[in-house]
Amino acid sequence: MTPSPPLTRVVSLLPSCTEIVCGLGMQASLVGRSHECNHPAEISRLPVCTRSRIHADAPSAAIDREVKQRLKDALSLYEIDVPLLRRLRPDVVLTQAQCEVCAVSLPEVEAALAAEIGFQPRIISLSPKRFTDLWIDVRQVAEAVGVADSGREYIQSLKTRIADVIVRVFQLAKRPRVVCLEWLDPLMAAGNWIPDIVELAGGINLLSAGGAHSPWVDWAAVSKADPDVIVVMPCGFDIARTRRELATLTGLPGWGQLRAVKDKRVFLVDGDAFFNRPGPRLVESVEMLAEVFHPVLFPKPNYEGPGWQRM
C-alpha cells in the first residue's frame, strides 16, 4: 500500500482562515494559531503564535485612542512569537493584507519570517473586501492545504445556503433601510462585506459602501438616515460585551426618536463570531440578518439568542 503523503503543516494567523481550514475538514493540518482564533473550540489546544499589544478589555473610546496612537507612531498592534514559529516549522502560513487593526498583517509576517528561522514557508495572504471574495479565499486555502476538489464542493454547499435565502427574499415589495454599526465610540458604520450581506438578506444598506473600508460617521448622519433597522456589531465584541457599551449609543441626543428605536428594531449581533470575520460563518450572518429583517418569512429563527438579540 502506498503511504499517504504527510499533511501540510499550517499556521493560521487569522480567525477566518482557521475556520476555512476546519470547514474543509483539514483541522489536523493546523499546528499553530493566532490569539484570536477560537472557533471551532477544538483548536484551543493549538499553540498561540501571536499576542495583542492593545488593551482589549478597555472601553471602546480608550481602545480607539490606543489603536490610533500606535498607528500614528508606526507601531505594530500585534506581536508574533518568532521562536515558536521556528519550532513549529509550518509549510504554510495564512495571514491577511486587508486590515492592520484587525489581525497580524502581511508585512508583519514577512518581517518575522525574514528573521533567521532556518526555513521559508509559503505565505498565503488574503485580502477580502466583498462577500464574494469568500469563494476566492476558500479556493486559495483549499489549494494551499492540498484539497482543491473538496474546496469546490465546500464552496457549492455554502452557495446553496445563500441561494435559499435569496429565493425567499427576492420578490419582497418592501425592504428595510438598515444601518450597521461596527464601532460605538466613536461611531463607525460597517463597510467591506457587510453591505453585501445586508442586501443578500433583503435589506437596503445605508451609510457605507460594499468593498470600501468601514467609515467613521457622525451621529447627525445616523439621525438623518433614520433607518428602519439598526444592527449593532462592534468589531471583536460578542453580545454581552456590546451590551456593556450600549450607554454610549443610547445616551446620544434623539436616540429615542429614531424610527428603529420606536419600532423596537434595534438588534445586537455577535460581531466577533459572525460578522467581523470574512470566513464561512458569513453565510450564517446572511441567514441571521434575514431572520432579523423578515420575521414573517423566517418565523422560526435559528440564531436568536446566541447570534442576535433584540435590544
LINJODA-V31006 format. One record per pair of residues at least 4 apart in sequence whose ideal C-beta (glycine too) atoms are under 6 Angstrom apart, sorted by the first residue. I is the first residue (numbers start at 1). J is the second residue. D is the distance in Angstrom with one decimal. If there is no record, write none. Layout:
((I J D) (I J D))
This chain:
((7 28 5.9) (7 29 4.5) (8 29 5.3) (8 91 4.9) (8 92 5.8) (8 145 5.0) (8 146 5.7) (9 31 4.9) (9 90 4.7) (9 91 4.7) (10 29 4.8) (10 30 5.3) (10 90 6.0) (10 92 4.9) (11 32 3.9) (11 49 5.9) (11 88 6.0) (11 90 4.1) (11 93 5.0) (12 17 4.4) (12 18 4.2) (12 33 5.5) (12 94 4.4) (13 34 4.6) (13 50 6.0) (13 95 4.7) (13 104 4.6) (14 94 5.9) (14 95 5.9) (14 96 5.0) (14 103 5.1) (15 36 5.1) (15 37 4.8) (15 277 5.0) (16 277 4.4) (16 278 5.0) (16 279 3.2) (17 94 3.8) (18 33 5.8) (18 37 4.3) (19 23 6.0) (19 39 5.8) (19 279 4.0) (19 280 5.5) (20 138 5.5) (20 141 4.6) (20 279 5.5) (21 26 5.1) (21 30 5.9) (22 27 4.6) (22 40 5.6) (23 280 4.6) (24 142 5.6) (24 147 5.6) (24 150 5.6) (24 154 5.8) (26 145 4.9) (29 145 5.4) (30 46 5.8) (31 88 5.0) (32 46 5.8) (32 47 4.9) (32 49 4.6) (32 88 4.9) (33 37 3.8) (33 43 5.8) (33 46 4.5) (34 50 4.5) (35 48 5.1) (35 50 5.2) (35 51 5.3) (37 43 6.0) (47 84 5.9) (49 81 5.1) (49 84 5.5) (50 78 5.4) (50 80 5.5) (50 104 5.4) (51 79 5.2) (52 78 5.8) (53 77 5.8) (54 66 5.6) (54 77 5.6) (58 62 3.9) (58 63 5.2) (60 184 5.2) (60 185 4.1) (60 245 5.4) (61 185 4.3) (67 101 5.8) (70 75 4.3) (70 77 5.8) (76 108 5.9) (78 104 4.7) (80 112 4.3) (82 112 5.1) (82 115 5.3) (86 117 4.4) (90 121 4.8) (91 121 5.7) (92 121 5.9) (92 122 5.0) (92 144 5.1) (93 121 5.1) (93 123 5.1) (94 124 5.1) (95 104 5.9) (95 106 5.6) (95 109 4.6) (95 125 5.3) (96 103 5.6) (96 126 5.1) (97 106 4.2) (97 125 4.8) (97 127 4.5) (98 127 4.8) (100 105 4.6) (104 108 5.1) (106 125 4.4) (124 140 6.0) (124 144 5.0) (126 137 4.8) (128 133 3.8) (128 137 5.7) (128 278 4.1) (129 133 6.0) (129 192 5.6) (129 211 4.6) (130 193 5.7) (130 196 5.6) (130 210 5.8) (130 211 4.9) (131 193 4.5) (131 196 3.7) (131 197 5.9) (134 282 5.8) (135 155 5.2) (138 151 5.6) (138 155 5.4) (139 151 5.3) (142 147 5.2) (142 148 5.4) (142 151 2.5) (143 148 4.9) (147 151 6.0) (158 283 5.0) (161 283 5.2) (162 286 5.9) (165 286 5.6) (165 290 5.0) (166 170 5.7) (168 297 5.3) (169 202 3.3) (172 202 5.6) (175 202 5.5) (175 203 5.6) (175 204 5.2) (176 203 5.2) (176 228 3.9) (176 229 4.7) (176 293 5.3) (177 204 4.9) (177 206 5.7) (177 227 4.8) (177 228 4.8) (178 198 5.2) (178 203 4.2) (178 205 5.7) (178 227 5.7) (178 229 4.7) (179 206 5.1) (179 207 5.6) (179 225 6.0) (179 227 4.3) (179 230 5.2) (180 190 3.9) (180 194 5.3) (180 231 4.6) (180 233 5.9) (181 232 5.2) (182 188 4.8) (182 190 4.0) (182 214 4.9) (182 233 6.0) (182 235 5.4) (183 188 3.8) (183 234 5.6) (184 234 5.8) (184 245 5.3) (184 248 5.0) (184 249 5.3) (185 248 4.4) (186 216 5.9) (187 217 5.1) (188 214 5.2) (188 216 5.4) (189 207 4.1) (189 208 4.1) (189 215 5.6) (189 217 4.9) (190 194 3.8) (190 208 6.0) (190 214 5.5) (191 208 4.1) (191 212 5.0) (191 213 5.5) (191 214 4.0) (193 278 5.7) (195 205 4.0) (195 208 5.7) (195 210 3.9) (196 210 4.8) (197 285 5.4) (197 286 5.3) (198 203 4.3) (198 205 4.1) (200 286 4.9) (201 286 5.2) (201 289 3.7) (201 290 4.3) (201 293 5.7) (202 293 5.3) (202 294 5.6) (203 293 5.0) (206 225 4.9) (206 227 5.7) (207 217 5.5) (208 215 5.8) (217 221 4.8) (219 252 5.2) (223 254 5.5) (226 258 5.9) (226 259 5.1) (227 260 5.4) (228 259 6.0) (229 260 5.5) (229 265 4.8) (230 260 4.5) (230 266 4.6) (231 267 5.2) (231 269 5.9) (232 242 5.8) (232 268 5.0) (233 269 5.0) (233 271 3.6) (233 275 4.7) (234 242 5.5) (234 271 5.5) (235 276 4.8) (236 272 5.2) (237 241 4.1) (237 242 4.8) (237 271 5.4) (237 272 5.8) (238 270 5.0) (238 272 5.3) (239 268 5.0) (239 270 5.4) (239 309 5.7) (242 268 5.1) (246 250 5.5) (247 251 5.4) (250 255 5.3) (256 261 5.7) (260 265 4.6) (260 266 5.3) (261 266 5.8) (266 311 4.1) (267 292 5.1) (267 308 5.3) (267 310 5.9) (268 309 5.1) (268 311 5.8) (269 308 4.7) (270 274 5.4) (270 307 5.8) (271 275 4.7) (271 276 4.9) (272 276 5.9) (274 281 5.2) (274 284 5.7) (274 285 4.6) (275 285 5.2) (284 288 6.0) (288 303 4.5) (288 307 5.0) (288 308 5.6) (289 293 5.8) (290 294 5.9) (290 298 5.8) (291 298 4.4) (291 301 4.2) (292 308 5.7) (294 298 5.8) (303 307 3.1) (303 308 5.7))
